Amino acid sequence: MEKFKDDDWMLCPEEIPEGLFEYIRNVVLAEDHVLLYKKGNIEGFCYDCKEEVYAQPWSEKFYQGARVRCPNCGGLVQCVKEDNSNFLVENVENVVMAQKGTDGETVFFRQWRVLRDPSGEWKDLKKWLKETVRYAIRGTYCAKWQKESKENYYYTCQRYDLKTWTKWKGTDVYDNAYYFCPYGIEDVLKGTRMEYANILEHLDKQKNPIKYLMNFAMYPVIEFLDKAGYSLLVKQKNDGLEKETRYAIRWQRKKLKECFKFPLHWLKWKEPEKYTMRDIQRMNVFYEIRPQATQKEVEQVVNTHIPVDDMKILLRYMSMDKLGKYLEKQERAVKAFRYWEYASRIFRDYIEECQTLGLDLNDKQVLFPKNLKQAHERTMEQIKFEKNKADQEKFQKAVEKMERYTWEWKGLLIRPARTQEELQAEGAALHHCVGGYCKRIAEQETMVFFIRKTEEPDKPYYTLELQNNLVKQCRTEHNKSYGTEPEVFEFVDQWMKKVVNKGGKKKEDNAA
């Protein structure tokens, strides 16, 4: 079958499908428990009893989003302020119904918005319907056209009409929630790839039946998962998968045993309807690490809640049985309920820190410390120390390169910042932010120099930043620029000409 063309929306019948009005009155409007209230929070209109109502002195006033008892009929209603941007002010809800296209092959899912009748009567219901979206499925192809679009601004939403039906790039459901009218759905789906979809059974379970039918048409394995009872996996696919689990199942395969990346018999340890996509991805990872796993190990993986990323690291060094027992032991040691569920992340971090520090993970004393939390704190501190040590070495190498720019002239001298402590003291004395430049100097992204009076070589005077042989800034107290001090400006100008532009001085000529 061909892909959808831009004007294929015209294959959709224009007449209202039979049974839609009945469904709207009996279901959609019957569940519209809204009370629109005016400014002042006292006067309103109840759509349960279709009467003007007033908050009584002994009852609460009407407030946005609150659920209260109508002062007139006693029904539980949701309060909505009539002059705000809430969807329910102008609309009741979206409703969708399926219809066969005029070509006999395409199935359309037409979405209308039921507009709010101020009288609450909806006598001429067609007048209060606005068709906004048409979804279509033909073979394995899906498409969507919209007659309306919207812009979101912070907490408000503005909807506007389009000149004609416009084909949209994606097929996500427009305006989120909707009622799905099931009347005649089995006849509409007959003869299509969706003929054997359990749509009527799924209506109570699926938040998004349109997406369910689209996935059923596009991915053959959905039918087999459905029939085998893996309803949660199907639902999670319809709701949209996380990046971590997007490819946990081979959706394009046509047999159940081919869609899983591990042996099908591994699934026997839990009821089908309880499996989640995270469970499947966890089993995928375990199969890559232990393809010849024992039944006991598989059962442990199926019933664990250890995050996938943690398992990838930890199972390189131990069996699932040892991992489970160790985490349970740590839970008992700290006397914290379900501690082991996040202890796996601490354990993973600890293992990675041991790798960085070059510790012997073949040593059981290292691999399984008696107190995981304390061991993790020790390795973190050691990593931090080693990292700082490396930064210190890089900083000193950068300073050595900067020494060639040391210079003295007419009562002033300039030299590099030689330690991190000096930088911090300089920033504190002159009240600027140079104290935070340590990392940038160590990475040789910039250079920082101190300008001093020769008679007061240890007293902060001006701080200069040199980047790409250009003075980026030269400032004294409270970020005051050197341009206001002729002596300093002339000194820097001569330094640039006689030292910096010539690549610095030779070691034997350095002063200060």
PAROFI-333159 format. One record per atom (N, C-alpha, C): x, y, z; residue in one letter. Coordinates in steps of 0.05 Angstrom, whole numbers, plus 5000, padded with zeros to 4 digits. Example, Ala and Ser with C-alpha at 12.3 -4.5 7.8 and 13.67 -1.06 7.14 Angstrom:
BEGIN
526448865156a/524649105156a/526449345156a/525749555142s/527349795143s/525850015157s/
//
This chain:
BEGIN
501749765000m/500050005000m/501750255000m/500750464987e/502350714985e/502150875011e/504251035015k/504251225037k/502151435033k/501451575054f/499351775053f/500352025038f/498552135022k/499152385008k/497952615024k/498852855018d/497953095033d/494853135032d/493653055010d/490753105007d/489052855012d/490252655024d/488652405030d/486652445052d/486652675065w/484652735085w/481852735072w/481752785046m/479252805031m/477852525029m/479352315035l/478152045034l/476351995058l/476452175077c/474852155101c/472052255096c/469952095103p/467152195099p/466652445115p/464952615104e/464352875118e/462052845137e/460252655133e/457952625150e/458752535178e/457152615198i/457652525225i/456952235228i/458752065238p/458251775240p/455851725259p/454451515252e/452051445267e/452751365296e/451351465315g/451751395343g/453351595358g/454751785344l/456451975358l/454852155377l/452652265367f/451052445384f/450052305409f/449152055405e/448151895428e/450351855449e/452751785439y/455051745457y/455751995472y/455752225458i/456452475471i/454452535494i/451852505488r/449852575508r/449952385532r/450252125526n/450051925547n/452651895563n/454851965551v/457451915565v/458952185570v/459652325549v/461352565552v/459952775569v/457552855560l/456153065575l/455252975602l/454652725605a/453752615631a/455952625651a/458452635642e/460752645661e/461952915663e/460553115652d/461553395653d/460753525679d/462053475700h/461353575727h/462953835732h/462154055720v/463554305721v/461754525732v/462954705748l/461454945757l/463155185748l/462155335729l/463555575720l/462755805738l/464655935751y/464056155769y/465256415759y/463956635769k/464756905760k/466757025781k/467857255773k/469557405791k/468157465816k/469457435838g/468157465864g/467757205879g/467856985863n/467856705874n/465256635889n/463156775882i/460556715895i/458456615875i/458356745852e/456256675832e/457356495811e/455756295802g/456656115782g/454355965768g/455155785749f/453155625735f/453955335737f/452155165747c/452754875751c/451754725727c/453554565714y/452854405691y/451554135699y/451554075725d/450153845734d/447053895734d/446354125747c/443454185749c/442554395729c/444554515714k/443954715694k/442454955706k/443455045730e/442255265744e/444355465753e/443555725754e/445255925767e/445355865797e/447755875808v/448055805836v/449756025850v/449456035877y/450856225893y/452056085917y/454456145924a/455756025947a/454256125972a/453555945990q/452056026014q/453956136035q/453056306053p/454756416074p/456256216091p/454955986095w/456155776112w/458055586097w/458055616070s/459655436053s/462155576042s/463955426031e/466355546019e/465655685993e/467255895987k/466956025961k/468155845939k/467655915914f/468555765892f/471455845886f/473255645883y/476055705876y/477055515854y/478755625837q/479755485814q/480755205821q/479755005807g/480654725811g/479454585835g/478054725852a/476954595876a/474554425869a/474154205884r/471754035880r/469854095904r/467554185898v/465654255919v/462854135913v/461154145932r/458354065929r/456754305918r/455354265896c/453654475885c/451654565907c/451454825912p/449454925932p/446654855925p/446054805899n/443354755890n/442654455889n/444254305874c/443554015871c/445153825889c/447253925901g/448853765918g/450853585904g/451053605877g/452953445862g/455753535866g/457653355865l/460553415867l/461553525841l/462353785840v/463153915815v/465854035818v/467154075795q/469754215793q/469454505787q/470554675803c/470254965799c/472255065778c/471255215759v/472955335738v/472155625734v/474055805736k/473456085733k/472956155703k/470856295697e/469856315670e/471556505652e/473256675664d/474856855647d/477756785646d/478556535652n/481356465650n/481856285625n/484256185622s/484956035598s/484655735602s/483355645622n/482855355627n/481255235604n/482154995595f/480854865572f/477854835577f/477054775602l/474254715608l/472454965607l/473555195604v/471855435603v/470255435577v/471555375555e/470155375529e/469555105518e/470654895530n/470354625519n/469554425541n/468154215532v/467554005551v/469853795550v/470253675526e/472353485523e/472653415494e/474853275487n/475153175460n/473852895458n/472752835434v/471552575430v/472452475403v/473052215401v/474152085377v/472351855369v/471851835342m/470351605332m/471551515306m/471651245301a/472851135277a/470851125254a/471851165229q/470251145205q/471951035183q/470750875166k/472150755143k/472250975121k/474550995108g/474951185086g/473351105062g/472951295044t/471451245019t/472951055001t/475551015005d/477050814989d/476650534998d/475450495021g/474950225032g/477350105046g/479650245046e/482050135058e/483050295082e/482650555081t/483650725102t/481650745125t/482750735149v/481050775173v/481751045185v/479751215188f/480151475199f/479151485228f/480551635245f/479651685272f/479251985274f/476752065274r/476052345273r/475752455302r/477052675307q/477052795334q/475553065333q/473453085350w/471953325353w/472353435381w/471953695383r/471853825409r/468953885414r/467953805437v/465153875445v/465354145459v/464254355446l/464354625457l/462354655479l/462854845497r/461054875520r/458755065513r/456354965516d/453855115512d/453255265538d/453255535537p/452655685562p/450055605576p/448155505560s/445555425573s/445755155585s/447754995577g/447954725587g/446054525574g/444654605553e/442554435540e/443654275517e/445354405500w/446354275476w/444054155459w/442054325454k/439754225439k/440454155410k/441854325397d/442854265370d/445854195373d/446253935378l/448953845386l/451053885364l/450253865338k/452053895316k/453354175317k/451754375325k/452654645327k/455054675347k/455154495366w/457154515387w/459454325384w/459654215359l/461954035353l/463854175334l/466454145339k/468454265322k/470554055316k/470753965291e/472653755284e/475453885282e/477353765295t/480053885297t/482253715285t/481853445286v/484053265277v/482953025263v/484452925243r/483852675230r/486352505230r/486152275243y/488352075243y/487551865222y/489551745210a/488951545189a/490951315191a/489951075186i/491550835185i/490850675159i/492950615143r/492550455119r/494850265117r/494350005120g/496449815121g/498249865145g/500849905141t/502649965163t/503250255165t/501950425149y/502450715149y/500450865166y/501451075179c/499651245195c/500151535188c/498051695191a/498351985185a/496452145203a/496852405203k/495052585219k/494752855204k/492352945203w/491753215193w/490353375214w/490953635215q/489753815235q/488354045221q/486054125232k/484654355222k/485054585242k/486654535263e/487054725284e/489854675295e/491054895305s/493654865318s/493555025344s/495755015359k/495655165384k/498555255391k/498655465407e/501255565418e/500955575448e/503055475461n/503055475491n/504755705501n/503755865519y/505356075531y/505156045561y/507355945573y/507455895602y/504955725610y/503055845624y/500755695634y/498255745617y/498555875594t/496255925577t/496655785550t/494355745536c/494455605511c/492555755491c/493555825468q/491955955448q/491555775424q/489055715417r/488455545394r/487455715371r/488255645347y/487455795323y/486855615300y/484955695283d/484155525261d/486155545238d/486355325223l/488055315199l/486155345175l/487255435152k/485655485129k/484455225117k/486055015119t/485054755108t/486354535125t/485554285119w/486754065133w/489654045126w/491354045147t/494254055143t/495553805153t/497153665136k/498453415144k/500653485164k/500653345186w/502653385208w/504853195205w/507253265215k/509553085213k/509252845231k/508352885256g/508052655274g/505252555276g/504752365293t/502052245297t/501252245326t/502552415342d/501852425370d/498952535373d/497652445394v/494852535397v/494652825405v/493052975390y/492753265394y/490953315418y/491853505435d/490353595458d/490053385480d/491853185479n/492052985500n/489652815504n/488052855526a/485952675533a/483552685514a/482152465511y/479752455495y/478052215502y/475452235495y/473652015497y/473751865471y/473551595472f/473651435448f/470951295445f/469451375425c/466851245421c/467150975407c/466350755420p/466850495408p/464750395389p/462650545384y/460350445368y/461350375340y/460850135332g/461450045305g/464449995299g/466150005319i/468949985315i/469849725302i/468549505310e/469349245299e/468749225269e/466549345260d/465949345231d/467849525216d/468649745228v/470549925215v/473249795211v/474149635231l/476849505230l/476849255214l/474549155207k/474448895193k/475748925166k/477448725159g/478848725134g/481448885134g/482248995157t/484649145159t/486648995177t/489049095179r/491148975197r/490248975226r/488349155232m/487549185260m/485049015267m/484248835248e/481848685252e/481848525278e/484148415286y/484348245309y/485348395334y/485348655333a/486148805356a/484048785378a/484748765403n/482848745425n/482049025434n/481049185416i/480549455422i/478349495444i/476249335442l/474149365462l/475149285490l/476849085491e/477949005517e/479949215527e/481249355509h/483349545517h/482249815524h/479749875517l/478750145521l/478950225551l/478550045569d/478650105597d/481550125607d/483349985593k/486149975602k/487950175588k/487350235563q/489050415548q/488150705550q/490050875557k/489451165557k/489251275529k/490451135511n/490651235483n/490051015463n/487550955459p/486850735440p/487650785411p/487851045403i/488751105376i/491651005372i/493351065392k/496150985391k/496350685391k/494650555407y/494650265408y/494150145380y/492150245366l/491450145340l/493650205319l/494850445322m/497150505304m/499450315308m/500150255333n/502250065339n/501549785330n/499049715333f/498049455325f/498449415294f/497949635280a/498249625250a/501149625242a/502849775256m/505649805248m/507349575257m/506849465281y/508549265292y/507148995297y/507648795281p/506248535282p/506348405310p/508548455324v/508948315350v/506948415371v/505748645367i/503748745386i/501448545390i/500648425367e/498448235368e/499147995386e/501647895382f/502447655397f/502847725427f/503947955433l/504248035461l/501548065474l/499648175459d/496948205469d/495747935476d/495847755458k/494647495461k/495947335484k/498647375487a/500047225508a/499747355535a/498447585537g/497847705563g/499847915572g/501648005555y/503648205563y/502448485559y/500248535573s/498748775569s/500249025578s/501849005599l/503349245608l/505449325588l/506749135575l/508749195555l/507449345532l/505049255524v/503649385502v/502849665510v/501849695534k/501049955544k/503350155545k/505650055555q/507950235557q/508950315529q/508750135510k/509450205482k/507650425472k/505050405478n/503150605469n/503550875482n/504350865508d/504751115523d/507351255515d/509151115502g/511751235494g/513951135512g/516051025500l/518150895515l/520451095521l/521851045543e/524251195550e/526451105531e/528551275529k/530851215512k/532050945520k/532150895546e/533450655557e/532050395547e/529450415543t/527950165537t/526750165509t/527350365493r/526150395467r/526550155449r/528850035450y/529449805433y/529749545449y/528549535472a/528749295489a/527449055475a/525349105459i/523948895444i/524348955415i/524548735399r/524748765370r/521848785358r/520949025356w/518149075349w/517348985322w/519248975303q/518648905276q/518448605270q/519148445290r/519148155285r/516248055285r/515847815272k/513147715268k/512447475285k/514347395303k/513847175321k/514647255350k/513247165369l/513647245397l/516547165405l/517446935399k/520046845408k/522347005395k/521747135372e/523747295358e/523947585369e/521847675382c/521847955391c/523447995416c/523947775431f/525647805455f/528447725448f/530347855462k/533247805456k/534447585473k/532747465490f/533647245507f/531647015502f/532346775512p/530546545507p/527746595519p/525646505505l/522946555514l/522246425541l/523546205547h/522946065572h/523946225596h/525646425592w/526446595615w/524146745627w/521946775612l/519646935621l/517746785640l/518346535644k/516446365659k/516346425689k/518246595698w/518446635727w/516646855738w/515046975721k/513147185730k/510747185712k/508447275722e/506047285706e/506447495683e/505547425659p/505947595636p/505047885640p/502747925653e/501748195656e/503348365675e/505248255690k/506848405709k/509548505697k/510248415674y/512748495662y/512648785652y/514748935658t/515049205648t/517349215628t/517649435614m/519749465595m/522549475609m/522549575633r/525049575648r/525949295655r/523949125662d/524548845667d/525848715642d/524648765619i/525648645594i/528548745588i/529049005592q/531649105586q/533748995606q/532848965631r/534648845651r/535448565643r/533448415633m/534048135624m/535748135599m/535448325581n/537148355558n/540048385566n/540548565585v/543248625594v/544448375607v/542848235624f/543747995637f/544447775617f/542847755596y/543447545576y/546047595562y/546747855557e/549247925544e/551647845562e/551247875589i/553347815608i/553547515614i/551147385618r/550947105626r/549046955608r/549846905583p/548046755565p/547446475574p/549146355591q/548746085601q/547846085630q/546346285638a/545546315666a/543846085675a/543946025701t/542345815713t/539445915717t/537645735721q/534845805726q/534645985751q/536245925772k/536146085796k/536946375790k/539146405774e/540046675768e/537946835752e/536746695733v/534646825716v/532346915734v/531546745752e/529346805770e/530047055787e/532547065796q/533347295812q/533247555796q/534147545771v/534047775753v/531247865748v/529547675743v/526747735737v/525347885760v/526047805784n/524747915808n/526248135822n/528448225811t/529948445824t/529048715813t/529748925828h/529149195819h/531749365816h/533949225814i/536549365811i/536549495783i/537249755782p/537249895756p/539149765736p/538449785711v/539949655689v/542849755689v/543250015691d/545950125689d/547750025712d/546549975735d/548149865757d/548849575752d/547049425741m/547549145735m/549849115715m/549949295695k/552049275674k/554849285686k/555149445707i/557749465720i/558249245741i/556249195758l/556649015781l/556948725772l/555348635752l/555448355745l/557948275730l/559748465724r/562348395713r/564148265734r/563448315760y/565248235781y/564048025799y/561447965797m/560147785815m/557647665802m/556647445814s/554247325805s/551847475816s/549547425804m/547047555813m/546447475842m/547047225848d/546547125875d/548247265896d/550847305890k/552647445909k/551847735911k/551047855889l/550248145889l/547848175907l/545748005903g/543348025919g/543847995949g/545547785956k/546047735984k/547647965997k/549548075981y/551148295992y/549448545998y/547648615979l/545948845983l/544048806006l/543048566009e/541248506032e/542748526059e/545248446058k/546948466082k/547448756090k/547848926070q/548249206074q/545749336086q/543449236076e/540849336086e/540549276116e/541249036124r/541048956152r/543049126169r/545449186157a/547449326172a/546649616178a/545349746159v/544550026164v/541750046175v/540349816177k/537649806188k/535850006174k/535950006148a/534150186132a/532550016113a/529950046114f/528149886098f/528549946068f/528849726052r/529249746023r/531749906016r/533749906034y/536250046029y/537649936004y/537349686000w/538849555978w/538049655951w/535649765948e/534749865922e/536350095912e/537250275930y/538950485921y/541950435929y/542350235945a/545050155952a/546550045927a/545049945907s/546249845883s/547650075868s/546550325870r/547850555857r/550350635872r/550250615899i/552650675915i/554750465909i/553950215907f/555849995901f/557150035874f/555450105854r/556550155827r/558550385827r/557850605841d/559750835842d/562350745856d/562050585877y/564450495892y/566250325873y/565050145858i/566649975840i/568050145819i/566650345808e/567950515787e/570150685799e/569850765825e/571950915838e/574350745843e/573850485850c/576050295854c/577650255828c/576150245806q/577450215780q/579250465774q/578250705779t/579750945775t/582250955792t/582050865817l/584250875835l/586150635831l/585450445814g/587150215809g/587150015831g/585050005847l/584949805869l/584249525858l/585249325872d/584949045862d/582148945869d/580448935849l/577748835853l/577548535854l/579748395850n/579848105853n/580148035883n/580848235899d/581048195928d/578248225940d/577248025953k/574548025963k/574148245984k/576348315999q/576148526019q/575548796005q/576648825981v/576149075966v/573449065953v/572848835940l/570348815925l/567848825943l/568048705966f/565748695985f/566448816012f/566749076014p/567449196040p/565149156060p/565949126086k/563949076106k/561949296108k/562849546106n/561049776107n/561249926081n/559349876063l/559449986036l/559350296036l/557650406053k/557450696054k/560050826062k/561350726083q/563850836091q/566050796071q/566150566058a/568150506037a/567750696014a/565250746006h/564650925984h/565551215991h/565151296016e/565951566024e/569051596023e/570451376030r/573451386029r/574451406000r/573251245982t/574151255955t/573451525941t/571151635949m/570451905938m/572452115946m/573252105972e/575252305981e/577952265967e/578652015963q/581251955950q/581152055921q/578852005907i/578552105880i/578852405879i/577452535898k/577552825899k/580452925903k/581852785921f/584652865926f/586352825901f/586052595888e/587652545864e/587052735842e/584452805840k/583652995819k/584853265825k/584753355850n/585953615857n/588953615853n/590153385859k/593053355855k/593753385825k/592153265808a/592653285779a/592253575770a/590153705781d/589653985774d/591954165783d/593054105807q/595354265817q/597754235799q/598253995789e/600553955771e/600154105745e/597754095734k/597154245710k/597354545714k/596454635738f/596654925744f/599555005745f/601254855758q/604054925760q/605454925733q/604754745716k/605954745689k/605154995673k/602655075677a/601655315664a/603155555675a/603655565701v/605055795713v/607955805703v/609255575700e/611955575689e/612155705662e/610155655645k/610055775619k/609656075620k/608156165641m/607456445644m/609756605655m/611756475668e/613956615681e/615556785661e/615556715636r/617156865616r/616057145611r/613657195622y/612457455618y/612957635643y/614457535663t/615057705686t/616857935678t/616158175689w/617558415679w/617358635700w/619358815700e/619359045719e/620159295704e/618659525710w/619259775695w/617960005710w/619560215714k/618660465726k/616960435752k/618060285770g/616760255796g/614460055798g/613859915776l/611859715775l/612959445766l/611759235774l/612658965765l/610158805759l/610458605741i/608258415734i/609358135735i/607757955746r/608557675748r/606057505748r/606357245742p/603957075742p/602957005770p/600456935772a/599356825797a/600556545800a/601956495822r/603656255824r/602356025839r/600256085854t/598855875869t/595855935869t/594255725875q/591455765877q/590755935901q/592355905922e/591856075946e/592356365940e/594356425924e/594856705916e/592456825900e/591356665882l/589056755867l/586656825885l/586156645904q/583956685922q/584356935939q/586856975948a/587457205965a/587257465949a/588057455923e/587857685906e/584857765902e/583257565896g/580357615892g/579057735917g/579857625940a/578757725966a/579658015971a/582158075966a/583258345972a/582058555953a/581758495928l/580858695908l/577858665902l/576558475915h/573658445912h/572758385883h/574258205870h/573358115844h/573457805842h/572857695819c/572357405818c/574757245808c/577157355809v/579457205798v/580056945814v/579156935838g/579556695854g/578456445843g/576556465825g/575256235812g/576556155785g/578856275779y/580056225752y/582055995752y/582355855775c/584355635777c/584155435754c/581755335751k/581355125731k/581955215703k/581155465696r/581655575670r/584655615665r/586155695686i/589055725683i/590355455679i/589455255696a/590554985694a/590154865666a/587854925654e/587254825627e/588454995605e/589855205614q/591155405595q/589155535576q/586855585587e/584855735572e/585356035574e/586656115596t/587256395600t/589756425618t/590756665621m/593056715639m/592356955657m/593156935682v/592657145701v/595257245713v/595657515714f/598057635724f/597357835746f/599357875764f/599058075785f/600858315779f/599758555780i/601358795777i/601758905805i/604258955813r/604959055839r/606759305837r/606659465858k/608659675861k/611259545871k/613559615860t/616059475868t/616659505897t/615759725909e/616359775938e/614359615955e/612159505943e/610259345958e/609559095941e/611558915937p/611158695919p/609058485927p/608358495953d/606358295962d/603558405966d/603258665960k/600658785964k/599058795938k/596658675937p/595058685912p/594558975903p/594959015876y/594659275865y/592759265840y/593659125819y/591959085795y/592258785787y/590058675776t/590058405766t/589558415736t/591158265721l/590858275691l/590358005680l/588457985662e/587957725648e/588857755619e/590557565610l/591557565583l/590457315569l/589357365546q/588157135531q/588757175501q/590056985489n/590857005460n/592457255455n/594357315473n/596157545471n/594557815470n/592257815482l/590658065484l/589858105513l/589958355522v/589058415549v/586058405550v/585058195563k/582158175565k/580958355586k/582458375608q/581658565629q/583958615648q/583958855660c/585958935679c/584559105700c/584259005724r/582459145743r/583659145771r/582859355786t/583659375814t/581159335831t/581159465854e/578859415873e/576159465860e/574359295866h/571559315857h/571259335827h/573059185812n/572959175783n/573559435769n/574859625782k/575659885769k/577859835749k/577459925724s/579259875702s/581860035703s/583959925692y/586560065691y/586660305673y/584560345657g/584560575639g/584360845654g/583560835679t/583361085695t/585961155709t/588060985707e/590561025720e/592761035699e/593661275691p/595661315669p/598161145673p/599261135697e/601760995702e/601460695695e/599260585705v/598760295701v/598260245671v/596660425658f/595960385630f/598560395613f/600360585619e/602860595604e/604660355609e/604660255634f/606160015641f/605259775625f/602659735624v/601559515610v/602059535580v/601859785570d/602359825541d/605159755534d/607159835550q/609959775545q/610459475548q/609159355569w/609459065573w/608558905549w/606358985538m/605258845514m/607258865491m/608359105487k/610259155464k/612959015468k/614059045492k/616858955496k/617058665505k/614858555516v/614958285527v/613058085513v/610458145515v/608457965505v/608657925475v/608758135461n/608858115431n/611457985421n/613457975438k/615957845430k/616257555441k/613957465452g/613957185462g/615057145489g/615457365504g/616457345531g/619457365532g/620557375557k/623457395561k/624757125565k/627257105560k/628756865565k/628956815595k/629356575603k/629356505632k/631456675647k/633856715635e/635956855650e/635357145653e/633457255637d/632857535639d/630457595657d/629057385666n/626757415683n/627457545709n/625657725718a/625957855744a/623557795762a/623757905787a/621557875806a/621257595815a/
//
